[in-house]
Amino acid sequence: MATLREIRRRINSIKSTQQITRAMKMVAAAKLRKAQDQIFAARPYAYKIDEMIRHLIFQLEFVENPLLAIRPTQRVTLVVVTADRGLCGAFNSHIIKRTLRQIDEHRDKEVSLVCIGRKGYDFFRTRNYPVEHRYINIYNQLEYPIAQEITAYLLQKYAREETDMVEIVYNEFKNAIQQTIVVEKYLPLTADEFSGELKYVDYIFEPDKITLLDSLLPKHLNLQTWRILLESNAAEQGARMTAMESATDNAGELIQDLTLHYNKARQAAITKEISEIVGGAEALKFE
C-alpha cells in the first residue's frame, strides 16, 4: 500500500502535468483560430479555380500538356501529410493506417512515398518503405513558398515520367473535434471528377483556352497544395486541442480519486494512532 508521502507526490506530479496539458490546449486553441481563418479564406478560391480548370479540360478534346498526360498506371507516388509533433490524439495514426491501405491497394504497382511531416516520415523510414523525399518542420512557419516547392517537385517528377499518378493522403478540417481523411488524386488532372453546375456553359476565354490552361495549371496546383497544407494544419491544431482538453479532464478526475484515497489513508492512520493512544492509556490503568 502506498504511503501518504507517495500519494502526495503523485498528486503533485499529476497537477504539474495538468498545468502543461491545459497550457498546450490554450496554445492549440490560439493556433486553431489562426489556421481556421487561413483555410476559410483559401477554400473558396481554391475550389473555384479547380472548377474552372476542370471545365477547361472538359471542353478541350485534345490537350498537349505533359501534366495532363494520362499514362498506364505502373508507378504511383503517395504524398503523406502528417504532423511534425505528436500529442494530437489519433491524428497521425489514422493517416498512416490509411496510407498503408492505399499502398496495399496499389500492391501490383511500384509505389514511392513523399512524406510531409516528421511523424509520417519517421514511421515509414524505420520500416523500410520507399520514401524518396521528405518535408519536415514546415508547420512552425507555414508559408506559401513551401507549397510552391512541394508542387514544383511533384510536377517535375510527373513531367519526367518518373511517376504515372500522384495521390495525396491528408486530414481535411471539418471542425475542432472532427477531421476527415481524404485521398485525393493530384495528377493527372482530369474532368472525370468535374460536376460543376456550369458544366456545359460556353465561357468566352481570353486568350484562347489552351494558352489559359497552360498558364493556370501550375498556379492551380500550387494553390491546391497550399490548401491541403492549411487543411492539415487546422485539423492538427483541432485534434491537439481536443486531446489536451481530454487529458486535462482525465488528470482532474485522477486527482480527485487520489485525493479521496489520500484522505481515507490519512483518516485510517489517524484512527490507528488514536486507537494506539487509547490502548496505551487503558493499559496504564491496570499497572
N, C-alpha and C positions, 0 to 999 in steps of 0.2 A: 504493500500500500504506500502511495506517495506521501511524503511528509508535507507539513504545511508550507515549509520553505520552498519545496519543489513546485507545489501548486501555485504559490505566489509568483515564482519565477516564470512559470509557464503563462500565467495570466498577463504578466508584464510583457512577455515576448509577443503574445498574440495581439496585445494592444498596440505595440510598435508596428507589427505587420499591418494591422488595420489602418493605422495612420498612413502607411505607404500606399495601400490599395485605395484609400479614399483620395489621396493626392493624385494618384495615377488616373482615377476616374475623372477628377476635375480637369486635369490636363487633356485627357482624351475628349472630354465634352467641349472644351475650347477649340481643339483642333478639328473636331467634327463639325462645328458650326462654320468654320472657315472652309472646310472641304465641301460641305453642302452648298455653300454659296458658289463655289467654283464649278461644281458639277451641274447645278441648276442653270448656271449661266452658259455652260458649254453644250448641254444636251440639245436645245432647240436648233442651233446652227448645225451641229454635227448630224442630227437626224435629217434635217432639210437638205443639206448638201449630199448626203448619202442617197436620198430620194432622187435628187437631180441627176447624180452620176448614173444611177441605175436606169433612170428614164432615158438618158442619152444612149446607154448601151442597148437598151430595149429597142430603140428606134433605128440604130445603125445595124445594117445587115453584115457588114464586114469591117473589122477594125484592125489595123496593123499596129498594135501596141503590144510590146513584149510583156507588159504587166497584166494583160487581159488574155494572153495565150492560154488556151485550155489544152493540157497535155495528158496523156495516160498517167495516172497517179501511181508512181513507183516509189517516190521519196516524199516523205511528209515531215514538215517542221512544226513542232508543237511549241508555242510560246506560253510558258507557265508563269502566271503573275501571282506571286505570293508577297508576304511582308518581309521586312528585314528583321523584325523582332517578334517575340512570342507574347505571352500573356494576353492573348486576344481570343480565348476560347478555342473553338474548332475551326477558326477561320482558315488557317494554313492546312490543317489535316484534310479538310473537305476538298480543297483544291488539289492536293497531292493524290487523294483517292480518285478524284475524277480524272486526273491526268493518267493515272495507272490504267483506268478503264479505257481511256482513249488510246493509249499505247496498245492495249490488248485488242481493241477494235482494228487497229492497223498492223496487226502482227504479221500479215503477209506482205508488208511494205517495209522499206528502210526508214526508220524513224529517228530523228535527231531532235534535241531539245535546246531551246533558248530560255534561260531562266532569268526572270526579273524578280528580284527579291532574294535575300540571303537564305531564308528558310527552305524554299524550294531547291535552290542550288545545293545547299548542304545535304539535303535528303538524297537527291539523285546522284550527286557526285560520289558520296560514300557508298552507294550501291551499284556503282559502275554502269550507270546509264549513260548513253551518248550525249553528254552536254557539250555543245560546240561553242556556246557563248553565254556570257552572264552580264547582268547589270545589277549591282548590289549597292546598298547605301544611297539610294537616289531619293528616298521619301523625305529626308530631313530638309532638303531644299529642292522640292519638285518643281521643275521649270519646263517650259515648252521646248527648249533646245534638246532636252533629254529624249522627248518623244520623237523629235526630228532625227536624232542619232539612231534610235531603235528602228525607225521606219526606213532610213537610208540603208541600214544593214540588211533588213528583210527584202527590200526592193532589189538591191544588188544581188542578193542570193537567188531571188526568183528570176531576174533578168538573165543571169548567167546559167540558168537551167540547172542549178545545183539542188533545187527542190521543185516539186511539182504542185505542192499545195501547202499553204500556211494556215494553221489554226491557232487561235488564242483561247486559253482557258483562264477565266478570271471571275471574280466576285462582282456582281452588279449590285449597286447600292439601291435598296428599297427604303429602309428607314433604320433607325438606330438599333433595332432588335431583329431586323430581317435582312438577309443578303441572299441573292440568287446566283448560283453557279451557272455561268454561261460558257458554252463552247461556240465560238464564232469563227466562221470561215473568213479569213483575212484576204488571202489571194488564192486563186484568181477571183476577181470581182466579176460577177455575172448578174444578169437580170432575172435569174430564176427566183430569187427571194423578193423581187420587187412587187409590191402590192399597193402602190400609191393610188389615191383616188383619181389622179390626173394621168393615168397610165396611157390613155390614147389621145391626150390633148396634144395638138401640134404647136409647140412653142416656136417663137421666132428667135433664133440664136444669132448673135453677132460676136465674134466672127463665126465661121462655119462650125458644125457640130464636132468634127474630128479634131480641129485645132483647139477648140474649147475643152474637149475631153482630155487631150494630151496635156493641156495646161493645168486643168483642175485635179487630175487624178493624183499626182504626188501630194498636193495640198490636202486633198480629201483624206488620204491615208495618214498623213501627219496628224490631222485633226482626230481621226478615229483612234489612233494610238494614244493621243493626249486624253481623249475622253475615257478610254479604258484605264489609263493610269489614275485618273481622277476618281473613276468609279471604285477602283480597288482601294485607293487611299481612304475614301469616305467610308467604304464598307469596313476597312480595318479599324478605323477610329470608332465606328459604331460598335463593332464586336468587342473592342478593348474596353470601351466604356461600360458595356453590358456585363462583361466578365468581371471587371473590377467592382462594379456595384454588387454583383452576386458574391464576390469574395469578401467584400466589406460586411455584407449582411451575415454571411456564414461565420465570419470572425466574431461578430456581435453575439450570435447565438452560442458560439463556443465559449465566449467569455461569461455569458450568463450561466451556462451549465457548470463551468469550472468554479465560478463564484459560489454557486449553490453547493457544490461539492466541498469547497473550501470552508464554507460556513458550517456545514454538517460535521466535517472533520474537526474544526475548531471547537464546536459545541461538544463533540464527543470527548475531546481532550480536556475541556474544562470540567465536564461531568466526571471524568475519570479522576481528575485532581481533587475535586470536591469529595468524591467517594473515598479517596485515599486519606484525606484530612479527617473526614468524619470517622472512618475506620480507626485511624490512629488515636483520635480523641476518645473513642469508646474503649479502646484497649487500655488507655491510661486510667480509666475509672476502676479497672479491676486490679490495678497494681497496689 
